[in-house]
Amino acid sequence: MIIRQAVFISSNVSVSACPGPGLPEYAFIGRSNVGKSSLINMITGRKNLARISSTPGKTQTIQHYLINDEWYLVDLPGIGYARSPLTQRSKWEKMIASYLLTRTSLMNTFVLVDSRLQPQKLDIDLVNWLGEHQLPFTILFTKTDKTTYSKGKENIGAFRDMLTSTWEELPQHILTSAVTGEGKLEILSLISDTNRIFRKG
């Protein structure tokens, strides 16, 4: 897939205010500072489509981007930002859960996990929650360029090992880097294949 067009459409705090469900959607979610904005910009080939900030937790709404007039890329708020007030975090979590559970055109959720870190409970809990609700998702291990191959492999292996206690078949995962472009082809190929399924349905 070649990204010819990527246009910001809307930013909403309510699922009901999001664009109509006529096109397939692909959501991106992860802990604050996981590199979500950089990855979105890399995938779309646009330097400033998603705003990159040195302050975690900047994305606070459900943001829709129309890609090639064919599908939506959805940027969800970062989860688990400790400096946000507890009431605000609770509000975001409810909004995110409502979107993930009720959005009929949501075809896949890309869960971003920092490959530089040992498994984080928040990431494991999110993956298990998606599985419990039978929602399709793919894990994207980010920032592979910012750690050694052996350390990244160790962290990813540890993450997958932790899932074996609750998963009979481990979820699909893709290694990514916003700097080198690693994972772009795999992500866009997955989206392209899924779009064909959406049109046939």
Secondary structure, 3 states (H helix, E strand, C coil): CCCCCEEEEEEECCHHHCCCCCCCEEEEEEECCCCHHHHHHHHHCCCCCCCCCCCCCCCCCEEEEEECCCEEEEECCCECCCCCCHHHHHHHHHHHHHHHHHCCCEEEEEEEEECCCCCCHHHHHHHHHHHHCCCCEEEEEECHHHCCHHHHHHHHHHHHHHHCCCCCCCCCEEECCCCCCCCHHHHHHHHHHHHHHHHHC
